Amino acid sequence: SVGPVSESSYEVSASSLADVVAVIGGRPEAGHVGWAPTLDFHQTDGTIDSVTIDVSIELQMPSWTPPSTMLPKARAEWTRWSAALRAHEQGHIDLVHQVFDGLAARLLGTSVARGQQLFANAKSSLAATSRAYDGRTGHGTRQGTVMDVAIEQQELDEERRKRDEGERARKREPAVPTVGDEEE
């Protein structure tokens, strides 16, 4: 059996997207998928007649709750980035399935030495395939896992500009005389 995926998270303590990038940038990886395959079999006269392959899969992702003061575009950037990271990590999980799904059935009826070699080859293949996947995707950077922290500052600047324009417009408005304030 392959999986299910056991998910865990690490807490990111940050008040802005730039802070999030700084915290995550100090880690070896933003997200991580690990796997641990085990092989158990019974043999009769050197031929595998029952086999169990278990592959535990662990996924670790960052956990961050944007502050309530964060503006919508910056919040959306966190959501977009997090989804891109999850999609990249799902690619690693898919590779585990590609390599190990159905392997037990292929080992049935083989010699013990051949079965053990096929299992060892699968583990090596998965490691190499996963490295190649990271190479092709730039460890996810070609899949959208680069956070655009400039969005947050642009959004803050835009809000400040709107607020300033509103204040200037209020100062330019002529005073409207009210009843009783008119000169005779």
N, C-alpha and C positions, 0 to 999 in steps of 0.2 A: 504494500500500500504506500502511496505517495501522499504526504500531507496528513491531515489538514495543516494549514499555515497557522503557526502560533505567532500572534502579533504582540509586540511590545513597543513602548515609546520612551523617548528621553525628553525631559522637560526643557524647553527653551525659555529662558528668562530674558525678556527684551521689551523695550517700549516703542521700537520703530523697526521698519524693515531693515535699515542699515545695521541695527543692533542684532537682528536675527541673523543676517549674513555673517556678522563678526563671530557670533557664538557658533554657528554651524560650520563656518570656515575653520574653526579651531579643532574640528573633529576629522578623523581620517576619511569619513564618508558621511554624507547627509542622511542617507538611508542605507540599510544593509539587509541582504538576504543571505542566510547561511543554511546549510543543509548537512545532514548526517545520515548517510545510508548504512544500513546493516544487512547482512546476509545470514540466513539460517537455512540449513537444508538437511535432509536425510538422504542417505545413499544406500543402495544395495549393490554389492559387488562392483563398487567404483562408479556406479551410474546414479545420478541425482534423480530420486523418485518423488520427492516433495521439497518445495522451496518456498521460503518467505523472504521477501525483501521489504524492509520498512525504510522510508526516507522521511525523517522529520525535517520540517522547513520552518525557519524562524525569520520573521520580518521585523525590522526595527525602523521606526519612523520618528521624525521630530513631532513634538506636540507643543503648540503655541496658541494662546488665545490673544488675539489682537486687543489692545486697550479700547475701551468704549469711545475714546476721543479720536480713534483712527478714522480717517475719511474713507468714503466708499471705494474709490479707485485703488487706494493702497490696500485696503482689505481684500478687494478682488484680486489684486496681484498675489497676495499670500495664498489665496484659494487656488488660483491658477497654477502657481509654482508647486504647491503641495500636491495637486492632482498630477502634474507632470512627473514629479518625483515618484509618486505611487505607480504611475504607468511604467516608468523605467524599471522599478523594482519588480513589477509584475512580469516584465520581460525575463528577468532571472528566474522567477518561479516557473514560468512557462518552459524554460530550458530544462529545469529539473524534471518536469513531466515528460518532455520530449525524450529525454535520455532514459528515464527509469520506468515509465509506464509500459507494462507488457514485458519487461525484462525477465521477471520470474518465469513466465510461460516459456520464454526462449531457453531458459536454463534447464527445464525439465527434459530428462532423457539424455543429457550430455554427461560426459565424464566429469568427475569431481574437479580435476585439473582444468578442464575446459570451462566449466561453470565458474570457477574461481577467477579464471583469466577474463572471462566476459564481464564479470562484476568489476574487477579491477579496471578493465578498459572503460567501462561506463563511468566510473568515478573520475578517471583521468580525462575522458572526453568532456564531461560536464565542466570540469575546472578549465579546460582549454576553451571550450565554447563560451563559457561565461566571460573569460578574459577577452575573447575576440568580440563579443557583444559590447563590452565596455569600450573596447577600442573603436568599433564602428560608430558607437553613439557618443563618444567623448565622455564616457561615464554619465550619460544622460544630457549633457549640455546641448547636443544636437536634437534633443527631444523636448526642449523647453525648460530645463532645470537651471536656468540662469535667471535669478530674480532681478527684476528691474527696479532697483531701489530709488532711481530718479523719479519714478511715478509719485512717490510720496511727497518729495519736495516740490515737484511741479504742482501737485494738487494743493499743497499748503500755500504756495505762492499765488495760485489762482483764487483761492478763498480770500487771501489777504487783499489781493487786487480788487475783488468784488466788494469787499467790506470798505476799502478806502474810497472806491468810486461812489459808493452809496453815501458815505460821509460827506464827500465833496459836493455831491448833488444836493444833499440836505442844506448845506451851508449856502449854496447859490440860490435857493428858493427865496423869492421875495416874500416879505411878511404880508399876509393878507389881512387888511383891516377888518376888525369885527364891529358889529353894531355898537355905537356909542363911542367909538374911537375916531370917528370922522371929524375933520376940522370944519368949522363953519366959516 
